[in-house]
Amino acid sequence: MITVQRVAKAAGKHLSRFGIALRYWAGGKRERYCPACHHDVSGFFRYGREREWGCPHCGASPRERLMHALLDLDVIAIPRKAVVMHCAPNEMSLVHRFRLAAGEYLPVDFDPDRYPLPDIGQLDLMALDDEARFDIIYASHVMEHVPDDAQVLRNLARALKPGGEAWLIVPLWAKPSEDGPPDLSPYQRERRFGQWDHVRQYGPDFVDRIRAAGFAVDMIDTSDIPAEMVHHMALGDTLFRARRPV
């Protein structure tokens, strides 16, 4: 769906990338670093309201870079021989990293044809019925799309092994979470929730919804990382680490 907001975001993104390229061609220093592609860069391009959003070399977002930084610092870890389910696997650097680290790696999506992965499976998280199968479930910017997030969170808790973790990232605002009615039009969704296919907008109280599904939860953000590293890599977003109790 093409909207004015999406066109404006795309135009700002391309102008920002062009500006970074000009600085590089003019001899600008590469003083920043992307942990997703391991390249020194001159800066990060803008997307929407985010002034330093994407890596000009690989396109990695702040949340993608945050995940790499947290794994590099051992704030989070993939256990040896872990069974990992990766929902909506559009961050290719994490696809490669998870695939190498896991004992079994399962990329899945509701619409798998959108992804260039030969082994991706089709999965509706509303119908997930595995029990105690996974060590790690990663879902970045997924929960704001599902019709019933309480049911999906319960499904995730059941699908994890005792002690297993769901790593959840969602778009956040400072206000309480807000759900839209089922008949909300794509235009109204974009106005209220920032994107035409989002059915809700989460606030920090997302943590309460996760706990209600039986999880123990930690909120991990850039305050858990040295400030100079946050700036150097332009890290952003918040990871909700949800652990199924043993």
C-alpha positions in Angstrom: 0.0 0.0 0.0 1.5 3.4 -1.1 0.8 6.3 1.2 2.1 9.8 1.6 3.9 8.9 4.8 5.7 6.0 3.1 6.7 8.1 0.1 8.0 10.8 2.4 10.0 8.3 4.5 11.5 6.7 1.3 12.4 10.1 -0.1 14.1 11.2 3.1 16.0 7.9 3.2 17.4 8.2 -0.3 18.4 11.8 0.2 20.1 10.9 3.4 22.0 8.0 1.8 23.1 10.3 -1.0 24.4 12.8 1.5 26.5 10.1 3.3 27.9 9.0 -0.1 28.8 12.6 -0.9 30.7 12.9 2.4 32.5 9.7 1.7 33.5 10.8 -1.9 34.7 14.1 -0.5 37.1 12.3 1.8 35.0 12.2 5.0 36.3 9.8 7.7 34.6 6.5 8.5 34.4 7.0 12.2 31.3 5.0 12.9 30.8 1.2 12.9 28.1 -1.3 12.0 28.2 -4.5 14.0 25.9 -6.2 11.5 28.2 -6.1 8.5 31.5 -5.3 10.4 32.2 -2.2 8.3 33.4 1.3 9.3 31.0 3.9 7.9 30.8 7.6 7.6 27.4 7.8 9.2 23.9 6.2 9.2 21.1 7.3 7.0 17.8 8.8 8.1 14.4 7.0 8.0 11.3 8.8 9.1 12.0 10.5 12.5 15.1 8.4 13.1 18.1 10.6 12.1 20.6 7.7 12.3 18.6 4.7 11.2 20.3 2.6 8.5 23.8 1.4 7.7 24.8 2.7 4.3 26.7 -0.5 3.6 24.2 -3.2 4.6 21.0 -1.3 5.5 20.9 -2.7 9.1 18.5 -0.9 11.4 19.2 0.3 15.0 17.4 -2.8 16.4 19.4 -5.1 14.1 22.6 -3.5 15.3 21.4 -3.6 18.9 20.9 -7.4 18.7 24.4 -7.9 17.4 25.9 -5.7 20.1 24.0 -7.5 22.8 25.2 -10.9 21.5 28.8 -9.6 21.2 28.7 -8.4 24.8 27.1 -11.7 26.0 24.2 -9.8 27.4 22.1 -12.3 25.6 23.3 -15.7 24.3 22.3 -18.6 22.1 22.9 -21.8 24.0 25.0 -24.5 22.4 22.9 -26.8 20.1 19.9 -24.5 20.6 16.7 -24.8 18.6 16.0 -21.3 17.4 12.8 -20.1 15.7 13.2 -16.8 13.8 9.9 -15.1 13.0 9.7 -12.7 10.1 13.4 -13.2 9.2 14.0 -10.0 7.2 17.3 -9.1 9.0 19.7 -11.1 7.0 22.7 -10.6 9.2 20.8 -12.1 12.1 19.6 -15.0 9.8 23.2 -15.9 9.1 24.3 -15.4 12.7 21.5 -17.5 14.2 21.9 -20.2 11.6 25.6 -20.6 12.4 25.1 -20.5 16.2 22.0 -22.8 16.5 21.8 -26.5 16.5 18.5 -26.2 14.6 17.4 -23.0 12.9 13.8 -22.5 11.7 12.9 -19.3 9.9 9.1 -18.8 9.6 6.6 -16.2 8.6 2.8 -15.9 7.9 3.7 -15.1 4.3 7.0 -16.9 3.6 7.1 -15.9 -0.1 8.3 -12.5 0.9 11.7 -13.8 2.0 14.6 -15.2 -0.2 15.2 -18.2 2.1 14.7 -21.7 0.6 14.0 -23.3 3.9 11.5 -20.8 5.3 8.3 -22.3 6.7 4.8 -20.9 6.8 3.5 -20.2 10.3 0.6 -18.3 11.8 1.6 -17.5 15.4 -2.1 -17.6 16.3 -2.1 -21.3 15.5 1.4 -22.2 17.0 0.9 -25.4 18.9 4.4 -26.7 19.6 5.1 -27.6 23.2 8.5 -27.2 24.9 10.3 -27.3 21.5 12.4 -24.1 21.2 15.3 -22.6 23.2 15.0 -19.2 21.6 12.2 -17.5 19.7 13.1 -14.2 18.1 10.3 -11.9 16.8 11.2 -8.3 15.9 8.4 -6.0 14.9 5.9 -8.9 14.7 3.6 -8.6 17.7 2.0 -5.3 16.4 0.7 -7.3 13.5 -1.0 -10.2 15.2 -4.8 -10.1 15.8 -4.6 -11.4 19.5 -1.3 -10.7 21.1 -2.4 -12.4 24.4 -3.0 -15.7 22.6 0.3 -15.4 20.7 2.2 -14.7 23.9 0.7 -17.8 25.5 1.5 -19.9 22.4 5.1 -18.7 22.6 5.4 -19.5 26.3 4.1 -23.0 25.6 6.4 -23.5 22.7 9.5 -22.7 24.6 11.4 -25.2 26.7 11.6 -24.4 30.5 14.2 -21.7 30.8 13.9 -20.8 27.1 13.6 -17.2 26.0 11.5 -15.2 23.6 13.4 -12.1 22.3 10.7 -9.6 21.4 11.1 -6.1 19.8 8.2 -3.9 19.0 7.7 -0.3 18.0 7.3 1.8 21.2 5.8 5.1 22.2 5.8 6.6 25.7 2.0 6.3 26.2 0.2 3.2 27.3 -0.4 0.5 24.7 -3.4 1.0 22.4 -5.3 -1.6 20.4 -7.3 -0.7 17.3 -10.7 -2.2 16.5 -10.8 -5.0 13.9 -12.6 -2.8 11.3 -10.0 0.0 11.4 -9.0 0.9 7.9 -5.4 0.9 6.7 -5.4 4.7 6.5 -6.6 5.0 10.1 -4.0 2.4 11.2 -1.2 4.4 9.6 -2.5 7.6 11.3 -2.8 6.0 14.7 -0.1 3.4 14.7 2.4 4.6 12.2 2.0 1.8 9.6 -1.0 0.7 7.6 -0.8 -3.0 8.7 -0.2 -2.4 12.4 -3.2 -3.3 14.6 -1.9 -1.7 17.8 0.8 0.5 19.2 2.8 -0.7 22.3 4.0 1.4 25.2 6.3 0.3 28.0 3.4 -1.5 29.6 4.0 -4.2 26.9 6.0 -5.9 29.7 2.7 -6.4 31.7 1.1 -8.3 28.7 4.2 -10.5 28.5 4.1 -11.3 32.2 0.4 -12.1 32.0 1.3 -15.0 29.6 3.5 -16.5 32.3 6.9 -15.1 31.4 9.6 -13.5 33.6 10.7 -10.4 31.7 13.7 -8.1 31.4 13.7 -4.9 29.4 17.1 -4.4 27.7 17.9 -1.1 25.9 20.9 1.1 25.2 21.2 2.1 28.9 22.7 -1.4 29.4 25.5 -0.6 26.9 28.4 1.8 27.3 27.4 5.2 25.9 30.4 5.5 23.5 29.4 2.2 21.9 25.8 3.3 21.5 27.0 6.4 19.7 29.7 4.6 17.7 27.2 2.1 16.3 24.0 4.2 16.5 22.2 1.6 18.5 18.5 1.9 19.4 15.3 0.2 20.4 14.3 -2.0 23.4 14.6 -5.8 23.7 12.0 -7.5 25.8 13.7 -10.7 27.0 10.9 -13.1 28.1 11.9 -16.3 29.9 9.8 -19.3 30.5 10.3 -20.2 34.1 12.0 -23.5 34.9 
